[in-house]
């Protein structure tokens, strides 16, 4: 059993840490916010800084919102880097930018430690059920050492390549999810406006090439008008920004990603920052002057 540090005990971090404790590991916790009492009650040790966590633990996991938060947790005052000694491993499981990730890894390597970027997909439900998909970048030896911990938190665990490749994979995942939500939203809105029952259209399409988890889950949310998150539009905007900033740095274009981000922006500008990302359909509905499931046959056409 290992001594494991866990920094960032929010929506995702809390259940992930709970699964590590259930697996028999001793956890050392730190968060800017008060630590969850239920984890302390299960025997986890509260620490006053990332530095204290890094002195106590062999493997230190971070699960914080965005790139600046990871930088602060690792290299800020009393951060993880100040408490590291040779041979320890830092594992960032947040979804952040791939390019700074390589730099963070280099700075941790200079201290004689390995770094893994290991973002996840599967949401709060996957974190609770320990079924997360985990996409890892970093050296093979560190991956092998941390794998038993990953197996307590997830199911589909892949070492993709070197540092940054885990975060790149997560960005690719978020591009596919966003563009599929966009496609499903356009298709269901079109069908509804044409007079077909969108629930039956969804059911019919679930058997063919157009079927997907997004059509199944997010399509249902669009039809039932269930936009409480789930995964917030503002978090998906952050992830598509990573894609678009990366594309700018690589001097390439991602035209469909850019267009879908505009729809998220439109939804956010109309009160939707905290809607589930399936709420992207509402941006299309505003443009179509038509809402799924709403009979507007009596409505006057716009001039
Ligand atoms: P959250 O906001 O619920 O939790 C983040 C925690 O980090 C908070 O408790 C915050 O106090 C803490 N924190 C921030 N800066 C810190 C610092 N410098 N030192 C110590 N603690 C700090 O966020 P979340 O939903 O748990 O998401 C975490 C990451 O996982 C994000 O990168 C997100 O994109 C990703 N993710 C989230 C989901 C989801 O469904 N929520 C799914 C997959 C991936």
Boltz pocket constraint, residues with backbone or C-beta under 6 A from the ligand:
constraints:
  - pocket:
      binder: B
      contacts: [[A, 7], [A, 8], [A, 9], [A, 10], [A, 11], [A, 12], [A, 13], [A, 30], [A, 31], [A, 32], [A, 33], [A, 63], [A, 64], [A, 65], [A, 66], [A, 68], [A, 69], [A, 70], [A, 72], [A, 73], [A, 93], [A, 94], [A, 95], [A, 96], [A, 120], [A, 121], [A, 122], [A, 123], [A, 124], [A, 230], [A, 231], [A, 235]]
      max_distance: 6.0
